[in-house]
Amino acid sequence: MKYFYILFFTFSLVAQQTRKVDFIQCDALVQLDFSEKTIKGKVTYTFEVLSAIDTIRMDAVRIDFKNVIINNKEVAYKNSGKELLLFEGFTKGKNTVSFTYEAKPKQTLYFTGDFDSAQSDNFTAQIWTQGQGKNTSHWLPSFDDVNEKVIFNLTVEFDKDFEVLSNGILTSIGEYPPLSSDNKVWYYKMHKPMSSYLVMLAIGNFEKQTTRTKSGTTLEFYLDKKDVSKFETTFRYSKQMFEFLEKEIGVKYPWEVYRQVPVRDFLYAGMENTTSTIFSQDFVVDSIGFNDKNYLNVNAHELAHQWFGDLITAKESKHHWLQEGFATYYALLAERNVFGDDYFYNQLYQSALELKQANSYDSIPILNEKASSLTFYKKGAWALHVLRTNVGEKNFKKAVQNYLKKYAFKNVTTDDFLAEIQKVSRYDVVSFKKNWLENPTFNLEEAIGYLVQNESVNQLVEFGKTNKHLSNEALFDKFKTMIQSKVYYTVKQEIVYETQNLTEAQQLDILKLALATNDTKVRQAVAEVLSRIPLSFKNDFETLLNDPSYITKEIALFRLWTNFEADRDRLVAMSKDWMGLNYNLKLAHLTLAIVGSNDHAVAREKAIQELETYTQLPYEASVREPALETLIKLGKISDVVLEQLIDASLHHKWQFVKFAKDNIRVLISNEEIREKFILLRNRSNEIQKERIDYFLKETA
């Protein structure tokens, strides 16, 4: 009970403060030290005391303060380690508080890469933030309560050779005495308030391209300078989607500029910081990679958040779907504008199947702060699709416009939105709320009723129902007719998967027709489904090695290597210079070179050493992890592998950390490898030693 009392008491204090104190503006100068991984700054907040209050609280996690001044007078204060508490010097009405601070954040502000390599080809140094939900207070004294919205103006001092990004308009770049000649100062200014978790920094070796939308908003696109050839493919359709969403939502983009920047080893796909989205470097792709993993959906999702999340923000976590459900649905609408109706309805169909499957283990409804991401995002999007369909597109748009205009720069609840729906229609929002927002299960049958108007989805739904009643010959004839028709590619993919129920001769006939479609996704399904390749089909299958898909090429390479032993050397030689998406083809090539015949021991050892280089910096976790996983599975457990596993266990990316910990625990149980860890400890730095000791003690 004590825990719940403390939680309730803390929440009450926060809620009480926002009613009695209004923080209006933050003006901050911040200075970052890459080598020390620290930030320090000077901050001034303007605030208004609305009614009597004993203590004003500001969130500040592990931050040291000096020179706390309120209304031009130095005051006493308390630093709890989590909060700065102010209890004197302020009066009813307008006030200012200023202070200097310093911190070495353990999260939210990340220093990645190697700053010392700034002049080399392996230049990887970046600094970036990820304030998911409430964590900006780890690097900037601010407010974890999303209901406290502030105008943030950041001035950032850093090395002149870097590009520095923050929220709002870049008003100027100049000098801020006293500075060394190696530094510059970037001045960013916002004109409207936002929640603290949306404050951002991104610093790196970036190149910029700009364009302007029909409504006059400047779009800024950033990439690492080594990736300048990938601007078009990475940001493809960005302007089109921006202009579509502005029109579809019916409310002009609420900020003055919109910029997007990828960073290395980002924790998630993207983050919708106001005016300035940060996204994962994994989405920086060339023309072939675009077919495998493009930025479009994440791009549209984070852009939609500029309205749903940034302009208006959910008052509390139970209403989180008002941000994620809306962003997910509007991203689908934007992709519909690019790819068409079939794409849109098939995406909804796939998410419906996913939600139905989750019914067995995910029993928390949308209107619950503990709901899963799947529920907030995809079930939230489905709820909006149902609502938009039932009240009509025109009424839905009108309600959304009224909702955004009424609550602009404020905080909202689900009932606030449903009230606007009810104003423009006679729709039963009470039943809607009960069935879609408070019901823990997902009704697949009802959802399909909203989809079968689309012929491609209808064909998918009916496909499985009729097949089981057909004879082998009838099934073959049906597949043959459909694979050559103009049905959507998802139907043709399903046909390819279902060929496993035919005779081998029939299957190969259909697969040849599938290859002849020249559809990348359909051809990829052929690569996936045919694990045993008949000699008669070898030439047809080998054409997959030339497809504009790095994923297809990887699958085909492994399939051919497995099936045709005499071709192994040729396949290894052929793939020598392939790189792929996040080096997937390079890792595949090295894997095959390692497991090749015993006649190539020198080449195999060379491949092992090369694969070991991909386990290390400057490569990202998305490359290092599969490289480590391959070496471990092949039993090539060198000191390099063990050292990189230890470093991975200290990484900021939790997925990589979990991978490393899980593997270390398995490996260290082997006495021979345990001895290797002990020897490694003797030549490690103090942080690595501490980590190795942790695992040795844990498994003793």
N, C-alpha and C positions, 0 to 999 in steps of 0.2 A: 504493500500500500504506500510505502514511503516514496517509491519511485514515481507513482502516479500523482501523488500530492505535489512533488517537486515540479513535475512536468506541467501540471495544471497551474501551479503558482507562477511559474516562469511565463507561461502563455498569457496569464492574466496580467502580469506586469507589462508585457509587450503590448497587448491590446490596450491597456490603460494608457500607456505612453503615447500611442498614436492618436488617441483622443485628446490628449492634453498638450502635446508638443508636435509641431509640424516643422520638420527639417526641409528647408527650401532649396538650398544650393550648396554644392561642395566645390571649392577651388583648391586643387592639389598640385604641388610640384613633387614628382617622384624621381628618384635616382637609383639606378640598378647597378649592382656589382656582380658581373658574371662569375668571376673567379671565386668569390666568397658566397655566391648564391643568396645575396641579401638585397633588401630594398629599404630605402629610407626616404623620408619625405617631410614636407611642410604642408599642413592642411588647414584650411579655414572653412568652417560650416556657418552658414546663415540659418537661423531657426527662429521660430515664433512660439512663445509659450502662450497657450490658449487659456489655460486655467492652472490653478495652483498645483504644484508637484514637488515632492521632496527631492527626488533623485532622477536625473536624466541618464539613460543608459545608451551606450554605443558599443556595438559588437566589435571586438578586437582580440583575436586569438593569438596568444604568444607574441604580443607586440609590446615593445618598450616605448614609453612616452617621456617627453621632456617639454618644459616651457608651455604648460597648459594655461591659456589665457582666455578669459571670458570678458567681453566688453572692455578690452584694453587693460585688464588687470589680471595679474597672475593669481591663480586660485589653487586651493588644495583639491586633490582628486584621489580616487582609489582605482587601482588596476588589479582586477581579480584574476588576470591571465586569460579570461574569456571576454571581459567587458571593461570598458572605461566608464567609470561612474562619476558623474558630476553632481555636486550637491550644494554649491555656493556660487554667487556671482551673477546669476541670471535673474531676470525680472519678467513680469508679464509683458508681452509684446515682442518686438524684434530684438534679437540678440546675435552675437557672433562668438564662436569659440574657435581658437586656433591652437595648434600644437605641432611639435616635431615628433617623429616616430622612427623606429627602426625595427625590422623583423627579418627572420630567416625562415620563411614558410616551409612547412612540411608537405603542404598540398596547395592546390589552386593556382599558385604561381610556379611555373616550371622552367628550369634552365636546362636545355637539352643540347646535345652535341658537344663539339670541341671548339671553344672560342679561340684557342691558340692556332687553329688551322685557317684563320680568316683569309689569309692570302694564298691558300693552296686550293687545288682542285677538289679536295675533300672537305671543303668548308661546310660545316653542318650546324654551327651555333644558332640557336633560336631561343627566344624567351616568349612564353605565351601563358595565357590564363584560361582556366575553366571553372567558372563559378556556379556550377550546377546547383540550382535551387537556393543556396544561401551562403556560399563559402567565400565570397569576396573579402569577408572580414579577416581572412588569413593574411592578406597582403595590403589591404586598405581599410582603415577603421571606418566602418559603415554600418549597415543594418541588415540583419538576417531576415527580419520581418518584411515580406514582400509588399505589405501595405504601406510602408514608408517609402514614398517616391520622391526622388531628389534630382535636381539638375546637376549633372556631374561635368565639370570642366577639368581636364587633365593636361598638365604640362609635364613632358617627359624628357629627362636628360639622359643621353646615351652616346655611344661611339658614333662618330660622323659617317663611318663607312656602312652603317646599317640603315634599314628603313624601319621607322617606328609607326605603328598604327594604334589608334584608340577610337573611342566613340565620338561621333559628331563630325563637324567641319574642321579640317586642318586650316587654321587661320594664318599660320606662318611657321617658318623654320628659321631659327636664328641662334644667337648666343645669349647666354644668361650668366653674366659675370658673378663670381669668379669661376671660370671654367678652364680646363686645359685645352690646348688647341686640337685635341683629338675628339672632342665632344661637340654635340649640337643639342638644341632644345626644340622639341616639337610641341606646338600649342594647339590643343584640340578643344572645341567648344560645342556644348549642347545648348539647345534653347527650350527643350521640354523635359519634364521629369520622367524618371524610370526607376524601377526597383534595382537595388544594389547588385543583385546577382548577375545583372546584364552589363556591368562595367567590364571592359576588356583591355588587354594589352597584347600586341603581337609584334615581335621584333625579329628581324631576320634579313637575309640577303635577297630581298624581293625586287622583282621587276613589276611595273604597273602598266595596264592598258585601261582606257576609259571609253565609255560611250554615253549617250544621252537618250533618255526615253522620250516618247511623244509628249508626255506631261511635264517634261523638263527636269526630271531627277537624274543626277549624275550617277552612273554605275562605275565602280572601280573594281577591277579584277587584278589580283596579285598572284604571282607564282615565284618560286625560287628561280634565280637567274639561270640555273642550268636547265630549267624546264620551259624556256620561252617558246620552244617549238610546239608546245602542247596547249597554248592559250585557247585556240579555237575548239579543239576537241574536249577540253576540260569544261569550258564555259559555254558549250554549244546550247543554243536555245534560251540563254539566260535573259536576254532582252525581251524575247517573245513571251516568255513565261511571266516576267515582271509586268509587262503591259496587259497580258491576259488577266492576271490576278487583280490588278488595279481596277480593271473593268468589271470583272466577275464579282468582286467584293463590293464594289460600288462606292468605296471611300478612298480618296487619294492617299497614296503612300504617305504615312504620317511624319516622316523624318526628311532631312534635307539631302542626304546622300546615302548610298548603299554600296558597301564594299565587302568583298569576300577574299579570304586568304587561307590557303592550306598550310598546316604545320606538321612537322614530323612527330610520329608516335602520339598523336592526339588520342584522348581517352575514348571518344565516341565518334560517330559519323560526322556530326556537326553540332554547332552551338549558336543560337540565334541572338548573340549580343546585339544590343540596339545599334542600328546602322552598320554593324561590322561583324558579319558571320565568320567564325573560324571553322574550318572543316579538315578532315583527315587527308594527309598527303596521298593515301591509297587511291583517292579519286582523281588524281592527276594522271591522265591517260593519253595515249596516242590514238590514232584512228582505228587500230585493231583492238586495243584495250577498251575502247568505247563500246564495242559490241559485247564485251564480257562484264564490265563493271563501270558504269558511268555515274556521273554526279547529278543527273537530272532530278531524281526523286528527292534526294537530300537537299539539293539546291532549292527546289520549289517548297519543300517542307520548312526549311529555315527562313525562307522569304515570307511565307505565310505567317510565321511567328511574329513578324514585325508588326502585324495587326493583332494577332491572337496570342497574347503572351507579353508583348512589349508595350503596345498601345494600351491594351486592357489586360489585367493580370488577375488570375484567380485569387480570391481572398485567402483560401486555405487549400491544403493538399487534396481534400476530398473532391474538389472541383477541378482537379488537374486536367481532366478531359477537355475542359474549355480551351486549353492550350494545345495539348497533344492530339486530341481527336480532331479539332478544327484544322491544325496544320497538316495532319495526315490526309484528311479528306480534300482540302484545297490543293494539296500537292498532286493528288490523283486527278483532280479536275484540270490542273495545269498540264499534266502529262496527257490527258485526254485531248487537250487542244493541240498537242504535238503529234501524238500517235494514233488518235482516233478512238471511236466508241468501243471497238472490239478489245483494244488494250485495256481500256477503263473497266469494262464489265468483267473481263477475265481476271484482272487484279482483284476486284471485289470478290469474285468467286473463289479465288485461291485463299484470300484472307478469311472468307466464310468457312471454308474447309478447315483451316487452321484453328479458328475459334471453336468450331464444333468439336474438334479433337481435344481441345483444351478443357472442355466441359468436365472431363473425368478427373482433372487435378486442379483446376483453377476455379475456385468457387466464390471469389470475392467480386462483387458488382462494381460498376463504374464509379458510383457515388460512395467511394470508400477510399480513404487515404492510403490503405494498404493494397489497393488494386495493383495488378501486375502491369508492366509496360504494354504487354499484348492487349490488355483490356483498355487501358487509357488511350492507346494509339489506334488500334485496329477496330476494336468494338466501338470506341468513340466515333471513329469515322463512319462505321456502319449505322450508328444511331442517327448521324447527320444525314446520311443518304436516305434512310427511311423517312426522316422528317421532311427533307427537301422534296422527295417524291410525293408524299402525302399532302403537303400543304400547297404544292405547286412551286415551280421555280421562281415565278414573279413574287409571290408572297414571301418565300424564303429569303430572297435577296433583299426585299424591303425590310424584313425583320432584322436581318444582319446589319444593314446600314443604320437602322435606328439604334440598335444595340451598341454599335461601335461609336456612333456620334454621341449618344447619351452618356456613355461611360468612358470616353476618351481620357487617358492618363489617370484612370481610377482602377479600383478593384471590383471584381464581380463574383456573383454566385450563379449556379445553374438556374435558379428561379428567376434571376434577372433576365437571362436569355429567353427562357420559356415564356416569360411575361410579354416579351416583344413578339414572339411567335403568336401568342394568343390575341394580341392587338390587331394583327393583320389577317387572322383566319379564325374559323370556328373549330379548329382542330382540338381534340381532347388531349391536352398536354399532360393531364394527370395520369391518364392511362399510358401515354407514351413514357412518361417518367418511370412508372411502375414496371412496364414491360421491358424497357431498353436500358434504363439507368440504374434501377434498383434490383432487377432480376439477375441472379448470378449466372444463369445458363444462357447459351446462345441458341436461338431457334433456327436451325439450318433450313428447315422446310419453308418457313416464312421468308427467310432471306432469299432463297432461290426464286421465290415468287416475284421478287423485285428485279431479278436478273434475266429470266428466260425470255423477256422481250427482245433480248439480244440473241441473234441466231447462233453465233459461235458458242455462247454459253449454253444455249438450249441444246445444241448438238453434243456438247460435252456431257451434259446431264443425262441425255437420252442414250448416249453412246454405250455406256456400261449396262444399261437396262436391257437393251435388245440383243447384245452380243451373245449372252449366255444361252439364248434360245435358238441360235443359228447353227446349222451344220458347218463342218469344217470348210467345205467348198463355198457355201454361202457367205461365210465370214471372210474368206479370201477374196471373193468377188466384191464384197462391200468395201474392204480395205483398199483394194486396187482402184475402185472407182473414186473413193474419197481422197486418196493420197494424190490423185491427179486433178482433183477439182480445185476450186478457189476458196475452200474452207480456211478458216484462220489457222495460223501455225500451231496453236495449242492443241487443236483437234488432230493435226497431222502428227504431232509429238506423241499423243496418246495412241494413235494407230501404230507407230513404231514400237512403243512399249508393249502393245498387245500382240505383236507378231510372234512373241514367244509362245503363244498358244497355237501356232500353225506348224505345219511340217517344215523341215529345214529348207526344202526347195521353195515352198510358198513364201517363207520368211525372207529368203534372199531376193526373190522377185519383188516383194514389197519394199525391201530396203534399197534396192537399186532405184526404184521409183522415188523413194524418199531422198536419196542423194541427188536425183535429177531435179528436185524442186529448187535447188540452189539456195534454199533458206538456211541461214547459218544455224539457227536453233534446231531445226528439224534434222539437219545433218549431224549436229552434236548429239542428238538423241540416238542416232545410228551408232556413233562411237561408244555411247554409254551402254547400249543394249547388247552389242555383239561381243561377248567376252571370248568366244571361240570363233576364229575366223577361218572359214574353209579356204583352201588354196584357190578355188575357183573365184573367190570373192576378194582375193588379196589386192589386185590392181585397183578395184573399185574403192576398197577401204583406204588404200594409200593416198587417194586424192584428198582425204581429210587432213593430211599433213600440210596442205596448202591453203586451208580455210582461213578466213580473216577472223580467227578466234584463237587466242592463246590457250584457252581452256580446252577447246577441241583438239588442238595440236598436241597438248600434253597427254590427253586421254589416248589419242591415236598412237602416239609414240610408245607408250607403255603397252598397249594392246599388241602392236606389231612386234615389239621386242619379245613379249611373252610367247607369241604364237609361232614366230619364225626364227629359230635359233641361228640359222645360217646367215641371217641378215643383221645380226646384232652389231657387229663391228661397223657395218655401213650406217646403221641408224645412229650409233654413237658419234661417228664422224660427221654425219649430216647435221646433227643438232649441236655441234660444237660451239657455234657462235650465236645460238639462240639465247635471248634474254627473257622476253615475255612480260607478263603482268606481275609486278613485284618479284621478278626474277624466277617465276615458276618454271619456265623452260630451262633456264640455266641450272636450277636445282634438279630438275628431272634428268638432264643430260649427265650431271655429275653422279647422280644416283646410279644410273645405268653403267657408267664407266667404272664405278666401284664394284658393282656386283657382276661384272663381266667375267670372262673365262680366266682361268689361272695362267694363261699364256701372256697376260699383260700386267704383271705384278708392278712394274715401274709406273706404268700409266695409272694403275689403280691407286697407288700411293700418292701420286701427284694429284689425282682427283679428290682424294680424302683431304689433302692439305688445302686444296682450293675451296672445297666445301666448308672447311673450318673457317676460312676467311669470312664467309657469309654468316657465321654465328656471332660476329663481332661488329662493333662500331666501325665505320659510319653507317652500317645498314640498320634499318628500322626493325622493330620487334616483329613486324609482319613477315620479314625475311629471315631474321635470326631464329625465330621459333621453328619453322619447318626445317631449316638447316640442322638445328640441334636435334629435332625429332628424328630426322633421317639417320643421322650418325648414331643415335642411341639405338634405333631399331636395327641397324646393321651391326651393332656391337662394336663400333669404332669409338671407344670411350677413352680419348686421350686427355692429357692435362688441359689442353685448350678447351675441350668440351666441358670438363668439370669447372674450370675457371669461369667460363661464360655462363654456366648454369648458376653459379654463385652470384655473378653480376646481374643476371636476369632476375634473381630473387630479390634484388635491391632496386629494381626498376620502378618507375612511377606508374607504369601501365599494369593495372591489377590482373588483367588476363594473362599477361606474360609472366607475372610473378607467380600466379597459381600454377601455370605450366611448369615453371622451374622448381617450385617447392615439391610438387607431386613427383617429379622425376628424381630429384635429389633424394627424397625419402626412400624411393625404391632402390636406387643405385647404392646408397650408403649402407644398406642392409647386407650388401655383398662384402665380405671381409677384404678381398683384394682391392676393391674400389674404395672401401673405407680407409685403407692404408694410403691410397693415393690422395684422398682428401686431407689426411693428416700431414702428408708431405707438402701438399699445396698450401696448407695453413702457414707453414714455416717461412714461406717466401711471399706471403700476401700482406697487403696493407692492413691497418687496424680495423677498418670497417669490414673488410672481407674476413679477417680472422674472427671477429665477433660473430659474423653470420655462420661461418663454418663451425665454430664452437656450439652455436645454437643447435645446429642439425646433429652434431656428434652427441651432444647431451640428450637431445630428444630421442635418439635411437639407441642410446646406451643400454 
